[in-house]
Amino acid sequence: MFGALAYLPTYLQMATGANATKAGFLMIPMMAGLLVTSVVSGLLVSRTGHYKRLPIAATLLVAVWLVLVSTMTPACPCGC
């Protein structure tokens, strides 16, 4: 996941021609999602005490995200 997070801004700059600022702005929704899910998962673990299922669920979500990211093209519909 962290490798993909480091690679995505570079991809946005090189493949789509976005400048560094625009690539950073395109990363904001993903960072907001990471912020919300980390807070929610922390609260969930604190309340229930169960933590073994969360890494498995997170791995599956990251796998789905990586599959979706792999379908991006230079003509992506995100306004690149």
mmJSON file of the N, C-alpha and C atoms, coordinates in Angstrom:
{"data_MODEL":{"atom_site":{
"group_PDB":["ATOM","ATOM","ATOM","ATOM","ATOM","ATOM","ATOM","ATOM","ATOM","ATOM","ATOM","ATOM","ATOM","ATOM","ATOM","ATOM","ATOM","ATOM","ATOM","ATOM","ATOM","ATOM","ATOM","ATOM","ATOM","ATOM","ATOM","ATOM","ATOM","ATOM","ATOM","ATOM","ATOM","ATOM","ATOM","ATOM","ATOM","ATOM","ATOM","ATOM","ATOM","ATOM","ATOM","ATOM","ATOM","ATOM","ATOM","ATOM","ATOM","ATOM","ATOM","ATOM","ATOM","ATOM","ATOM","ATOM","ATOM","ATOM","ATOM","ATOM","ATOM","ATOM","ATOM","ATOM","ATOM","ATOM","ATOM","ATOM","ATOM","ATOM","ATOM","ATOM","ATOM","ATOM","ATOM","ATOM","ATOM","ATOM","ATOM","ATOM","ATOM","ATOM","ATOM","ATOM","ATOM","ATOM","ATOM","ATOM","ATOM","ATOM","ATOM","ATOM","ATOM","ATOM","ATOM","ATOM","ATOM","ATOM","ATOM","ATOM","ATOM","ATOM","ATOM","ATOM","ATOM","ATOM","ATOM","ATOM","ATOM","ATOM","ATOM","ATOM","ATOM","ATOM","ATOM","ATOM","ATOM","ATOM","ATOM","ATOM","ATOM","ATOM","ATOM","ATOM","ATOM","ATOM","ATOM","ATOM","ATOM","ATOM","ATOM","ATOM","ATOM","ATOM","ATOM","ATOM","ATOM","ATOM","ATOM","ATOM","ATOM","ATOM","ATOM","ATOM","ATOM","ATOM","ATOM","ATOM","ATOM","ATOM","ATOM","ATOM","ATOM","ATOM","ATOM","ATOM","ATOM","ATOM","ATOM","ATOM","ATOM","ATOM","ATOM","ATOM","ATOM","ATOM","ATOM","ATOM","ATOM","ATOM","ATOM","ATOM","ATOM","ATOM","ATOM","ATOM","ATOM","ATOM","ATOM","ATOM","ATOM","ATOM","ATOM","ATOM","ATOM","ATOM","ATOM","ATOM","ATOM","ATOM","ATOM","ATOM","ATOM","ATOM","ATOM","ATOM","ATOM","ATOM","ATOM","ATOM","ATOM","ATOM","ATOM","ATOM","ATOM","ATOM","ATOM","ATOM","ATOM","ATOM","ATOM","ATOM","ATOM","ATOM","ATOM","ATOM","ATOM","ATOM","ATOM","ATOM","ATOM","ATOM","ATOM","ATOM","ATOM","ATOM","ATOM","ATOM","ATOM","ATOM","ATOM","ATOM","ATOM","ATOM","ATOM","ATOM","ATOM","ATOM","ATOM","ATOM"],
"id":[1,2,3,4,5,6,7,8,9,10,11,12,13,14,15,16,17,18,19,20,21,22,23,24,25,26,27,28,29,30,31,32,33,34,35,36,37,38,39,40,41,42,43,44,45,46,47,48,49,50,51,52,53,54,55,56,57,58,59,60,61,62,63,64,65,66,67,68,69,70,71,72,73,74,75,76,77,78,79,80,81,82,83,84,85,86,87,88,89,90,91,92,93,94,95,96,97,98,99,100,101,102,103,104,105,106,107,108,109,110,111,112,113,114,115,116,117,118,119,120,121,122,123,124,125,126,127,128,129,130,131,132,133,134,135,136,137,138,139,140,141,142,143,144,145,146,147,148,149,150,151,152,153,154,155,156,157,158,159,160,161,162,163,164,165,166,167,168,169,170,171,172,173,174,175,176,177,178,179,180,181,182,183,184,185,186,187,188,189,190,191,192,193,194,195,196,197,198,199,200,201,202,203,204,205,206,207,208,209,210,211,212,213,214,215,216,217,218,219,220,221,222,223,224,225,226,227,228,229,230,231,232,233,234,235,236,237,238,239,240],
"type_symbol":["N","C","C","N","C","C","N","C","C","N","C","C","N","C","C","N","C","C","N","C","C","N","C","C","N","C","C","N","C","C","N","C","C","N","C","C","N","C","C","N","C","C","N","C","C","N","C","C","N","C","C","N","C","C","N","C","C","N","C","C","N","C","C","N","C","C","N","C","C","N","C","C","N","C","C","N","C","C","N","C","C","N","C","C","N","C","C","N","C","C","N","C","C","N","C","C","N","C","C","N","C","C","N","C","C","N","C","C","N","C","C","N","C","C","N","C","C","N","C","C","N","C","C","N","C","C","N","C","C","N","C","C","N","C","C","N","C","C","N","C","C","N","C","C","N","C","C","N","C","C","N","C","C","N","C","C","N","C","C","N","C","C","N","C","C","N","C","C","N","C","C","N","C","C","N","C","C","N","C","C","N","C","C","N","C","C","N","C","C","N","C","C","N","C","C","N","C","C","N","C","C","N","C","C","N","C","C","N","C","C","N","C","C","N","C","C","N","C","C","N","C","C","N","C","C","N","C","C","N","C","C","N","C","C","N","C","C","N","C","C"],
"label_atom_id":["N","CA","C","N","CA","C","N","CA","C","N","CA","C","N","CA","C","N","CA","C","N","CA","C","N","CA","C","N","CA","C","N","CA","C","N","CA","C","N","CA","C","N","CA","C","N","CA","C","N","CA","C","N","CA","C","N","CA","C","N","CA","C","N","CA","C","N","CA","C","N","CA","C","N","CA","C","N","CA","C","N","CA","C","N","CA","C","N","CA","C","N","CA","C","N","CA","C","N","CA","C","N","CA","C","N","CA","C","N","CA","C","N","CA","C","N","CA","C","N","CA","C","N","CA","C","N","CA","C","N","CA","C","N","CA","C","N","CA","C","N","CA","C","N","CA","C","N","CA","C","N","CA","C","N","CA","C","N","CA","C","N","CA","C","N","CA","C","N","CA","C","N","CA","C","N","CA","C","N","CA","C","N","CA","C","N","CA","C","N","CA","C","N","CA","C","N","CA","C","N","CA","C","N","CA","C","N","CA","C","N","CA","C","N","CA","C","N","CA","C","N","CA","C","N","CA","C","N","CA","C","N","CA","C","N","CA","C","N","CA","C","N","CA","C","N","CA","C","N","CA","C","N","CA","C","N","CA","C","N","CA","C","N","CA","C","N","CA","C","N","CA","C","N","CA","C","N","CA","C"],
"label_alt_id":[null,null,null,null,null,null,null,null,null,null,null,null,null,null,null,null,null,null,null,null,null,null,null,null,null,null,null,null,null,null,null,null,null,null,null,null,null,null,null,null,null,null,null,null,null,null,null,null,null,null,null,null,null,null,null,null,null,null,null,null,null,null,null,null,null,null,null,null,null,null,null,null,null,null,null,null,null,null,null,null,null,null,null,null,null,null,null,null,null,null,null,null,null,null,null,null,null,null,null,null,null,null,null,null,null,null,null,null,null,null,null,null,null,null,null,null,null,null,null,null,null,null,null,null,null,null,null,null,null,null,null,null,null,null,null,null,null,null,null,null,null,null,null,null,null,null,null,null,null,null,null,null,null,null,null,null,null,null,null,null,null,null,null,null,null,null,null,null,null,null,null,null,null,null,null,null,null,null,null,null,null,null,null,null,null,null,null,null,null,null,null,null,null,null,null,null,null,null,null,null,null,null,null,null,null,null,null,null,null,null,null,null,null,null,null,null,null,null,null,null,null,null,null,null,null,null,null,null,null,null,null,null,null,null,null,null,null,null,null,null],
"label_comp_id":["MET","MET","MET","PHE","PHE","PHE","GLY","GLY","GLY","ALA","ALA","ALA","LEU","LEU","LEU","ALA","ALA","ALA","TYR","TYR","TYR","LEU","LEU","LEU","PRO","PRO","PRO","THR","THR","THR","TYR","TYR","TYR","LEU","LEU","LEU","GLN","GLN","GLN","MET","MET","MET","ALA","ALA","ALA","THR","THR","THR","GLY","GLY","GLY","ALA","ALA","ALA","ASN","ASN","ASN","ALA","ALA","ALA","THR","THR","THR","LYS","LYS","LYS","ALA","ALA","ALA","GLY","GLY","GLY","PHE","PHE","PHE","LEU","LEU","LEU","MET","MET","MET","ILE","ILE","ILE","PRO","PRO","PRO","MET","MET","MET","MET","MET","MET","ALA","ALA","ALA","GLY","GLY","GLY","LEU","LEU","LEU","LEU","LEU","LEU","VAL","VAL","VAL","THR","THR","THR","SER","SER","SER","VAL","VAL","VAL","VAL","VAL","VAL","SER","SER","SER","GLY","GLY","GLY","LEU","LEU","LEU","LEU","LEU","LEU","VAL","VAL","VAL","SER","SER","SER","ARG","ARG","ARG","THR","THR","THR","GLY","GLY","GLY","HIS","HIS","HIS","TYR","TYR","TYR","LYS","LYS","LYS","ARG","ARG","ARG","LEU","LEU","LEU","PRO","PRO","PRO","ILE","ILE","ILE","ALA","ALA","ALA","ALA","ALA","ALA","THR","THR","THR","LEU","LEU","LEU","LEU","LEU","LEU","VAL","VAL","VAL","ALA","ALA","ALA","VAL","VAL","VAL","TRP","TRP","TRP","LEU","LEU","LEU","VAL","VAL","VAL","LEU","LEU","LEU","VAL","VAL","VAL","SER","SER","SER","THR","THR","THR","MET","MET","MET","THR","THR","THR","PRO","PRO","PRO","ALA","ALA","ALA","CYS","CYS","CYS","PRO","PRO","PRO","CYS","CYS","CYS","GLY","GLY","GLY","CYS","CYS","CYS"],
"label_asym_id":["A","A","A","A","A","A","A","A","A","A","A","A","A","A","A","A","A","A","A","A","A","A","A","A","A","A","A","A","A","A","A","A","A","A","A","A","A","A","A","A","A","A","A","A","A","A","A","A","A","A","A","A","A","A","A","A","A","A","A","A","A","A","A","A","A","A","A","A","A","A","A","A","A","A","A","A","A","A","A","A","A","A","A","A","A","A","A","A","A","A","A","A","A","A","A","A","A","A","A","A","A","A","A","A","A","A","A","A","A","A","A","A","A","A","A","A","A","A","A","A","A","A","A","A","A","A","A","A","A","A","A","A","A","A","A","A","A","A","A","A","A","A","A","A","A","A","A","A","A","A","A","A","A","A","A","A","A","A","A","A","A","A","A","A","A","A","A","A","A","A","A","A","A","A","A","A","A","A","A","A","A","A","A","A","A","A","A","A","A","A","A","A","A","A","A","A","A","A","A","A","A","A","A","A","A","A","A","A","A","A","A","A","A","A","A","A","A","A","A","A","A","A","A","A","A","A","A","A","A","A","A","A","A","A","A","A","A","A","A","A"],
"label_entity_id":["1","1","1","1","1","1","1","1","1","1","1","1","1","1","1","1","1","1","1","1","1","1","1","1","1","1","1","1","1","1","1","1","1","1","1","1","1","1","1","1","1","1","1","1","1","1","1","1","1","1","1","1","1","1","1","1","1","1","1","1","1","1","1","1","1","1","1","1","1","1","1","1","1","1","1","1","1","1","1","1","1","1","1","1","1","1","1","1","1","1","1","1","1","1","1","1","1","1","1","1","1","1","1","1","1","1","1","1","1","1","1","1","1","1","1","1","1","1","1","1","1","1","1","1","1","1","1","1","1","1","1","1","1","1","1","1","1","1","1","1","1","1","1","1","1","1","1","1","1","1","1","1","1","1","1","1","1","1","1","1","1","1","1","1","1","1","1","1","1","1","1","1","1","1","1","1","1","1","1","1","1","1","1","1","1","1","1","1","1","1","1","1","1","1","1","1","1","1","1","1","1","1","1","1","1","1","1","1","1","1","1","1","1","1","1","1","1","1","1","1","1","1","1","1","1","1","1","1","1","1","1","1","1","1","1","1","1","1","1","1"],
"label_seq_id":[1,1,1,2,2,2,3,3,3,4,4,4,5,5,5,6,6,6,7,7,7,8,8,8,9,9,9,10,10,10,11,11,11,12,12,12,13,13,13,14,14,14,15,15,15,16,16,16,17,17,17,18,18,18,19,19,19,20,20,20,21,21,21,22,22,22,23,23,23,24,24,24,25,25,25,26,26,26,27,27,27,28,28,28,29,29,29,30,30,30,31,31,31,32,32,32,33,33,33,34,34,34,35,35,35,36,36,36,37,37,37,38,38,38,39,39,39,40,40,40,41,41,41,42,42,42,43,43,43,44,44,44,45,45,45,46,46,46,47,47,47,48,48,48,49,49,49,50,50,50,51,51,51,52,52,52,53,53,53,54,54,54,55,55,55,56,56,56,57,57,57,58,58,58,59,59,59,60,60,60,61,61,61,62,62,62,63,63,63,64,64,64,65,65,65,66,66,66,67,67,67,68,68,68,69,69,69,70,70,70,71,71,71,72,72,72,73,73,73,74,74,74,75,75,75,76,76,76,77,77,77,78,78,78,79,79,79,80,80,80],
"pdbx_PDB_ins_code":[null,null,null,null,null,null,null,null,null,null,null,null,null,null,null,null,null,null,null,null,null,null,null,null,null,null,null,null,null,null,null,null,null,null,null,null,null,null,null,null,null,null,null,null,null,null,null,null,null,null,null,null,null,null,null,null,null,null,null,null,null,null,null,null,null,null,null,null,null,null,null,null,null,null,null,null,null,null,null,null,null,null,null,null,null,null,null,null,null,null,null,null,null,null,null,null,null,null,null,null,null,null,null,null,null,null,null,null,null,null,null,null,null,null,null,null,null,null,null,null,null,null,null,null,null,null,null,null,null,null,null,null,null,null,null,null,null,null,null,null,null,null,null,null,null,null,null,null,null,null,null,null,null,null,null,null,null,null,null,null,null,null,null,null,null,null,null,null,null,null,null,null,null,null,null,null,null,null,null,null,null,null,null,null,null,null,null,null,null,null,null,null,null,null,null,null,null,null,null,null,null,null,null,null,null,null,null,null,null,null,null,null,null,null,null,null,null,null,null,null,null,null,null,null,null,null,null,null,null,null,null,null,null,null,null,null,null,null,null,null],
"Cartn_x":[0.824,0.0,0.873,1.912,2.741,3.538,3.905,4.561,3.642,2.392,1.416,1.162,1.125,0.915,2.085,3.273,4.428,4.474,3.958,4.011,2.92,1.75,0.598,0.824,1.388,1.623,2.585,3.586,4.526,3.817,2.956,2.184,1.298,0.622,-0.252,0.521,1.74,2.545,3.079,3.574,4.224,3.228,2.214,1.301,0.239,-0.222,-1.303,-0.837,0.394,0.912,0.509,-0.058,-0.438,0.827,0.778,1.927,1.873,2.894,2.986,1.836,1.423,0.33,-0.97,-1.254,-2.491,-2.477,-1.323,-1.218,-1.477,-0.987,-1.249,-2.719,-3.361,-4.796,-5.601,-5.161,-5.858,-5.716,-4.727,-4.526,-5.356,-5.94,-6.672,-7.82,-8.675,-9.764,-9.257,-8.172,-7.619,-7.054,-6.378,-5.838,-6.951,-8.033,-9.172,-9.791,-9.888,-10.401,-9.511,-8.196,-7.272,-7.401,-7.575,-7.728,-8.986,-10.092,-11.36,-11.313,-10.82,-10.804,-9.834,-8.744,-7.825,-8.435,-9.153,-9.813,-10.928,-11.734,-12.846,-12.334,-11.301,-10.768,-10.147,-9.501,-8.965,-10.065,-11.154,-12.287,-12.919,-13.014,-13.596,-12.774,-11.458,-10.591,-10.664,-10.723,-10.809,-12.103,-13.183,-14.479,-14.652,-14.236,-14.498,-13.341,-12.12,-10.949,-10.542,-11.307,-10.979,-10.228,-9.064,-8.259,-7.807,-8.067,-7.529,-8.222,-9.478,-10.211,-9.9,-9.531,-9.306,-8.154,-6.998,-5.942,-6.34,-7.131,-7.583,-8.521,-9.463,-10.379,-9.627,-8.657,-7.872,-7.07,-6.519,-5.772,-6.678,-7.882,-8.825,-9.226,-9.453,-9.801,-8.65,-7.43,-6.281,-6.108,-6.363,-6.271,-7.289,-8.509,-9.527,-9.1,-8.562,-8.105,-6.992,-6.053,-4.956,-5.454,-6.441,-7.021,-7.68,-8.412,-9.051,-8.02,-6.955,-5.904,-5.21,-5.095,-4.431,-5.232,-6.505,-7.31,-7.233,-6.502,-6.374,-5.603,-6.041,-5.349,-4.983,-4.112,-3.797,-5.019,-6.049,-7.269,-8.305,-7.867,-8.775,-9.871,-11.039,-12.154,-12.082,-10.957,-10.874,-10.476,-10.468,-10.111,-8.618,-7.868,-6.404,-6.006],
"Cartn_y":[-1.181,0.0,1.251,1.282,2.484,2.682,1.585,1.703,2.335,1.925,2.5,3.969,4.31,5.706,6.587,6.029,6.791,6.876,5.857,5.801,6.621,6.703,7.33,8.799,9.655,11.044,11.129,10.279,10.266,9.848,8.831,8.398,9.531,10.206,11.301,12.411,12.643,13.685,13.252,12.038,11.603,11.17,10.428,9.887,10.885,11.696,12.611,14.035,14.337,15.678,16.658,16.167,17.052,17.563,18.812,19.308,18.755,19.034,18.465,18.918,20.152,20.657,19.951,19.796,19.126,17.659,17.01,15.617,15.506,16.47,16.483,16.679,17.581,17.792,16.55,15.822,14.596,13.496,13.61,12.623,12.925,14.109,14.505,13.554,13.146,12.234,10.908,10.396,9.146,9.347,10.452,10.723,10.939,11.579,11.763,10.411,9.53,8.185,7.42,7.537,6.875,7.437,8.741,9.365,8.862,8.862,8.437,6.959,6.105,4.675,4.348,5.079,4.798,5.198,6.311,6.729,5.753,5.372,4.456,3.093,2.593,1.288,1.353,2.463,2.62,2.629,3.321,3.336,1.949,1.251,-0.089,-1.054,-0.993,-1.868,-1.496,-0.204,0.231,-0.229,-0.178,-0.555,-2.063,-2.799,-4.24,-5.061,-4.575,-5.343,-6.385,-6.507,-7.467,-6.734,-7.226,-6.55,-7.482,-8.75,-9.689,-9.6,-9.218,-9.169,-7.909,-6.833,-5.574,-5.627,-6.214,-6.284,-7.123,-8.158,-8.977,-8.165,-7.459,-6.623,-5.503,-4.914,-3.843,-4.355,-5.542,-6.124,-6.354,-6.834,-7.039,-5.713,-4.687,-3.38,-2.776,-2.925,-2.413,-3.172,-4.472,-5.258,-4.767,-4.494,-3.962,-2.589,-1.753,-0.428,-0.521,-1.429,-1.576,-2.066,-2.948,-3.391,-2.213,-1.393,-0.23,0.786,0.992,1.921,1.404,0.092,-0.462,-0.222,0.132,0.409,1.865,2.68,4.101,4.231,5.151,5.455,6.93,7.37,8.803,9.675,9.137,9.891,9.584,9.531,9.171,10.223,9.815,10.743,11.65,11.647,12.436,13.879,14.304,15.681,15.897,14.827,14.936,15.711],
"Cartn_z":[0.0,0.0,0.0,0.821,0.882,-0.406,-1.044,-2.345,-3.369,-3.361,-4.281,-3.958,-2.676,-2.283,-2.735,-2.735,-3.193,-4.715,-5.386,-6.841,-7.51,-6.917,-7.553,-7.927,-7.073,-7.508,-8.691,-8.703,-9.827,-11.104,-11.006,-12.171,-12.674,-11.754,-12.156,-12.855,-12.428,-13.052,-14.413,-14.496,-15.729,-16.808,-16.446,-17.446,-17.874,-16.946,-17.284,-17.522,-17.173,-17.368,-16.28,-15.203,-14.101,-13.415,-12.959,-12.215,-10.794,-10.011,-8.668,-7.774,-7.914,-7.094,-7.429,-8.713,-9.127,-8.702,-8.827,-8.389,-6.885,-6.135,-4.701,-4.387,-5.118,-4.917,-5.3,-6.32,-6.713,-5.66,-4.794,-3.734,-2.471,-2.384,-1.175,-0.84,-1.777,-1.396,-0.82,-1.369,-0.851,0.557,0.777,2.107,3.117,2.697,3.597,3.957,2.98,3.25,4.209,4.04,4.96,6.372,6.476,7.786,8.487,7.769,8.369,8.756,7.871,8.183,9.316,9.435,10.541,11.881,11.907,13.147,13.503,12.521,12.777,13.227,12.582,12.983,14.376,14.715,16.062,17.116,16.826,17.747,17.872,16.753,16.753,17.604,17.458,18.245,19.725,20.031,21.424,22.088,21.348,21.927,22.048,21.023,21.025,21.559,21.381,21.79,20.762,19.688,18.628,17.521,17.19,16.18,15.064,15.159,14.173,12.822,12.789,11.52,10.721,11.371,10.668,9.668,9.999,8.987,7.768,7.989,6.865,5.977,6.586,5.823,5.099,5.767,5.143,3.96,4.072,2.963,1.759,2.001,0.904,0.256,1.072,0.521,-0.295,0.191,-0.542,-1.852,-1.838,-3.069,-4.095,-3.652,-4.567,-5.082,-4.194,-4.598,-5.637,-5.435,-6.384,-7.74,-7.745,-9.013,-9.724,-8.979,-9.593,-10.086,-9.33,-9.753,-11.015,-11.147,-12.331,-13.611,-13.483,-14.676,-15.098,-14.347,-14.723,-16.021,-16.844,-18.088,-18.083,-18.978,-19.028,-19.286,-19.892,-20.145,-19.072,-17.815,-16.722,-16.562,-16.084,-15.957,-14.725,-14.013,-12.78,-13.036,-14.275,-14.584,-14.689,-14.916,-15.02,-16.245],
"occupancy":[1.0,1.0,1.0,1.0,1.0,1.0,1.0,1.0,1.0,1.0,1.0,1.0,1.0,1.0,1.0,1.0,1.0,1.0,1.0,1.0,1.0,1.0,1.0,1.0,1.0,1.0,1.0,1.0,1.0,1.0,1.0,1.0,1.0,1.0,1.0,1.0,1.0,1.0,1.0,1.0,1.0,1.0,1.0,1.0,1.0,1.0,1.0,1.0,1.0,1.0,1.0,1.0,1.0,1.0,1.0,1.0,1.0,1.0,1.0,1.0,1.0,1.0,1.0,1.0,1.0,1.0,1.0,1.0,1.0,1.0,1.0,1.0,1.0,1.0,1.0,1.0,1.0,1.0,1.0,1.0,1.0,1.0,1.0,1.0,1.0,1.0,1.0,1.0,1.0,1.0,1.0,1.0,1.0,1.0,1.0,1.0,1.0,1.0,1.0,1.0,1.0,1.0,1.0,1.0,1.0,1.0,1.0,1.0,1.0,1.0,1.0,1.0,1.0,1.0,1.0,1.0,1.0,1.0,1.0,1.0,1.0,1.0,1.0,1.0,1.0,1.0,1.0,1.0,1.0,1.0,1.0,1.0,1.0,1.0,1.0,1.0,1.0,1.0,1.0,1.0,1.0,1.0,1.0,1.0,1.0,1.0,1.0,1.0,1.0,1.0,1.0,1.0,1.0,1.0,1.0,1.0,1.0,1.0,1.0,1.0,1.0,1.0,1.0,1.0,1.0,1.0,1.0,1.0,1.0,1.0,1.0,1.0,1.0,1.0,1.0,1.0,1.0,1.0,1.0,1.0,1.0,1.0,1.0,1.0,1.0,1.0,1.0,1.0,1.0,1.0,1.0,1.0,1.0,1.0,1.0,1.0,1.0,1.0,1.0,1.0,1.0,1.0,1.0,1.0,1.0,1.0,1.0,1.0,1.0,1.0,1.0,1.0,1.0,1.0,1.0,1.0,1.0,1.0,1.0,1.0,1.0,1.0,1.0,1.0,1.0,1.0,1.0,1.0,1.0,1.0,1.0,1.0,1.0,1.0,1.0,1.0,1.0,1.0,1.0,1.0],
"B_iso_or_equiv":[0.0,0.0,0.0,0.0,0.0,0.0,0.0,0.0,0.0,0.0,0.0,0.0,0.0,0.0,0.0,0.0,0.0,0.0,0.0,0.0,0.0,0.0,0.0,0.0,0.0,0.0,0.0,0.0,0.0,0.0,0.0,0.0,0.0,0.0,0.0,0.0,0.0,0.0,0.0,0.0,0.0,0.0,0.0,0.0,0.0,0.0,0.0,0.0,0.0,0.0,0.0,0.0,0.0,0.0,0.0,0.0,0.0,0.0,0.0,0.0,0.0,0.0,0.0,0.0,0.0,0.0,0.0,0.0,0.0,0.0,0.0,0.0,0.0,0.0,0.0,0.0,0.0,0.0,0.0,0.0,0.0,0.0,0.0,0.0,0.0,0.0,0.0,0.0,0.0,0.0,0.0,0.0,0.0,0.0,0.0,0.0,0.0,0.0,0.0,0.0,0.0,0.0,0.0,0.0,0.0,0.0,0.0,0.0,0.0,0.0,0.0,0.0,0.0,0.0,0.0,0.0,0.0,0.0,0.0,0.0,0.0,0.0,0.0,0.0,0.0,0.0,0.0,0.0,0.0,0.0,0.0,0.0,0.0,0.0,0.0,0.0,0.0,0.0,0.0,0.0,0.0,0.0,0.0,0.0,0.0,0.0,0.0,0.0,0.0,0.0,0.0,0.0,0.0,0.0,0.0,0.0,0.0,0.0,0.0,0.0,0.0,0.0,0.0,0.0,0.0,0.0,0.0,0.0,0.0,0.0,0.0,0.0,0.0,0.0,0.0,0.0,0.0,0.0,0.0,0.0,0.0,0.0,0.0,0.0,0.0,0.0,0.0,0.0,0.0,0.0,0.0,0.0,0.0,0.0,0.0,0.0,0.0,0.0,0.0,0.0,0.0,0.0,0.0,0.0,0.0,0.0,0.0,0.0,0.0,0.0,0.0,0.0,0.0,0.0,0.0,0.0,0.0,0.0,0.0,0.0,0.0,0.0,0.0,0.0,0.0,0.0,0.0,0.0,0.0,0.0,0.0,0.0,0.0,0.0,0.0,0.0,0.0,0.0,0.0,0.0],
"pdbx_formal_charge":[null,null,null,null,null,null,null,null,null,null,null,null,null,null,null,null,null,null,null,null,null,null,null,null,null,null,null,null,null,null,null,null,null,null,null,null,null,null,null,null,null,null,null,null,null,null,null,null,null,null,null,null,null,null,null,null,null,null,null,null,null,null,null,null,null,null,null,null,null,null,null,null,null,null,null,null,null,null,null,null,null,null,null,null,null,null,null,null,null,null,null,null,null,null,null,null,null,null,null,null,null,null,null,null,null,null,null,null,null,null,null,null,null,null,null,null,null,null,null,null,null,null,null,null,null,null,null,null,null,null,null,null,null,null,null,null,null,null,null,null,null,null,null,null,null,null,null,null,null,null,null,null,null,null,null,null,null,null,null,null,null,null,null,null,null,null,null,null,null,null,null,null,null,null,null,null,null,null,null,null,null,null,null,null,null,null,null,null,null,null,null,null,null,null,null,null,null,null,null,null,null,null,null,null,null,null,null,null,null,null,null,null,null,null,null,null,null,null,null,null,null,null,null,null,null,null,null,null,null,null,null,null,null,null,null,null,null,null,null,null],
"auth_seq_id":[1,1,1,2,2,2,3,3,3,4,4,4,5,5,5,6,6,6,7,7,7,8,8,8,9,9,9,10,10,10,11,11,11,12,12,12,13,13,13,14,14,14,15,15,15,16,16,16,17,17,17,18,18,18,19,19,19,20,20,20,21,21,21,22,22,22,23,23,23,24,24,24,25,25,25,26,26,26,27,27,27,28,28,28,29,29,29,30,30,30,31,31,31,32,32,32,33,33,33,34,34,34,35,35,35,36,36,36,37,37,37,38,38,38,39,39,39,40,40,40,41,41,41,42,42,42,43,43,43,44,44,44,45,45,45,46,46,46,47,47,47,48,48,48,49,49,49,50,50,50,51,51,51,52,52,52,53,53,53,54,54,54,55,55,55,56,56,56,57,57,57,58,58,58,59,59,59,60,60,60,61,61,61,62,62,62,63,63,63,64,64,64,65,65,65,66,66,66,67,67,67,68,68,68,69,69,69,70,70,70,71,71,71,72,72,72,73,73,73,74,74,74,75,75,75,76,76,76,77,77,77,78,78,78,79,79,79,80,80,80],
"auth_comp_id":["MET","MET","MET","PHE","PHE","PHE","GLY","GLY","GLY","ALA","ALA","ALA","LEU","LEU","LEU","ALA","ALA","ALA","TYR","TYR","TYR","LEU","LEU","LEU","PRO","PRO","PRO","THR","THR","THR","TYR","TYR","TYR","LEU","LEU","LEU","GLN","GLN","GLN","MET","MET","MET","ALA","ALA","ALA","THR","THR","THR","GLY","GLY","GLY","ALA","ALA","ALA","ASN","ASN","ASN","ALA","ALA","ALA","THR","THR","THR","LYS","LYS","LYS","ALA","ALA","ALA","GLY","GLY","GLY","PHE","PHE","PHE","LEU","LEU","LEU","MET","MET","MET","ILE","ILE","ILE","PRO","PRO","PRO","MET","MET","MET","MET","MET","MET","ALA","ALA","ALA","GLY","GLY","GLY","LEU","LEU","LEU","LEU","LEU","LEU","VAL","VAL","VAL","THR","THR","THR","SER","SER","SER","VAL","VAL","VAL","VAL","VAL","VAL","SER","SER","SER","GLY","GLY","GLY","LEU","LEU","LEU","LEU","LEU","LEU","VAL","VAL","VAL","SER","SER","SER","ARG","ARG","ARG","THR","THR","THR","GLY","GLY","GLY","HIS","HIS","HIS","TYR","TYR","TYR","LYS","LYS","LYS","ARG","ARG","ARG","LEU","LEU","LEU","PRO","PRO","PRO","ILE","ILE","ILE","ALA","ALA","ALA","ALA","ALA","ALA","THR","THR","THR","LEU","LEU","LEU","LEU","LEU","LEU","VAL","VAL","VAL","ALA","ALA","ALA","VAL","VAL","VAL","TRP","TRP","TRP","LEU","LEU","LEU","VAL","VAL","VAL","LEU","LEU","LEU","VAL","VAL","VAL","SER","SER","SER","THR","THR","THR","MET","MET","MET","THR","THR","THR","PRO","PRO","PRO","ALA","ALA","ALA","CYS","CYS","CYS","PRO","PRO","PRO","CYS","CYS","CYS","GLY","GLY","GLY","CYS","CYS","CYS"],
"auth_asym_id":["A","A","A","A","A","A","A","A","A","A","A","A","A","A","A","A","A","A","A","A","A","A","A","A","A","A","A","A","A","A","A","A","A","A","A","A","A","A","A","A","A","A","A","A","A","A","A","A","A","A","A","A","A","A","A","A","A","A","A","A","A","A","A","A","A","A","A","A","A","A","A","A","A","A","A","A","A","A","A","A","A","A","A","A","A","A","A","A","A","A","A","A","A","A","A","A","A","A","A","A","A","A","A","A","A","A","A","A","A","A","A","A","A","A","A","A","A","A","A","A","A","A","A","A","A","A","A","A","A","A","A","A","A","A","A","A","A","A","A","A","A","A","A","A","A","A","A","A","A","A","A","A","A","A","A","A","A","A","A","A","A","A","A","A","A","A","A","A","A","A","A","A","A","A","A","A","A","A","A","A","A","A","A","A","A","A","A","A","A","A","A","A","A","A","A","A","A","A","A","A","A","A","A","A","A","A","A","A","A","A","A","A","A","A","A","A","A","A","A","A","A","A","A","A","A","A","A","A","A","A","A","A","A","A","A","A","A","A","A","A"],
"auth_atom_id":["N","CA","C","N","CA","C","N","CA","C","N","CA","C","N","CA","C","N","CA","C","N","CA","C","N","CA","C","N","CA","C","N","CA","C","N","CA","C","N","CA","C","N","CA","C","N","CA","C","N","CA","C","N","CA","C","N","CA","C","N","CA","C","N","CA","C","N","CA","C","N","CA","C","N","CA","C","N","CA","C","N","CA","C","N","CA","C","N","CA","C","N","CA","C","N","CA","C","N","CA","C","N","CA","C","N","CA","C","N","CA","C","N","CA","C","N","CA","C","N","CA","C","N","CA","C","N","CA","C","N","CA","C","N","CA","C","N","CA","C","N","CA","C","N","CA","C","N","CA","C","N","CA","C","N","CA","C","N","CA","C","N","CA","C","N","CA","C","N","CA","C","N","CA","C","N","CA","C","N","CA","C","N","CA","C","N","CA","C","N","CA","C","N","CA","C","N","CA","C","N","CA","C","N","CA","C","N","CA","C","N","CA","C","N","CA","C","N","CA","C","N","CA","C","N","CA","C","N","CA","C","N","CA","C","N","CA","C","N","CA","C","N","CA","C","N","CA","C","N","CA","C","N","CA","C","N","CA","C","N","CA","C","N","CA","C","N","CA","C","N","CA","C","N","CA","C","N","CA","C"],
"pdbx_PDB_model_num":[1,1,1,1,1,1,1,1,1,1,1,1,1,1,1,1,1,1,1,1,1,1,1,1,1,1,1,1,1,1,1,1,1,1,1,1,1,1,1,1,1,1,1,1,1,1,1,1,1,1,1,1,1,1,1,1,1,1,1,1,1,1,1,1,1,1,1,1,1,1,1,1,1,1,1,1,1,1,1,1,1,1,1,1,1,1,1,1,1,1,1,1,1,1,1,1,1,1,1,1,1,1,1,1,1,1,1,1,1,1,1,1,1,1,1,1,1,1,1,1,1,1,1,1,1,1,1,1,1,1,1,1,1,1,1,1,1,1,1,1,1,1,1,1,1,1,1,1,1,1,1,1,1,1,1,1,1,1,1,1,1,1,1,1,1,1,1,1,1,1,1,1,1,1,1,1,1,1,1,1,1,1,1,1,1,1,1,1,1,1,1,1,1,1,1,1,1,1,1,1,1,1,1,1,1,1,1,1,1,1,1,1,1,1,1,1,1,1,1,1,1,1,1,1,1,1,1,1,1,1,1,1,1,1,1,1,1,1,1,1]
}}}
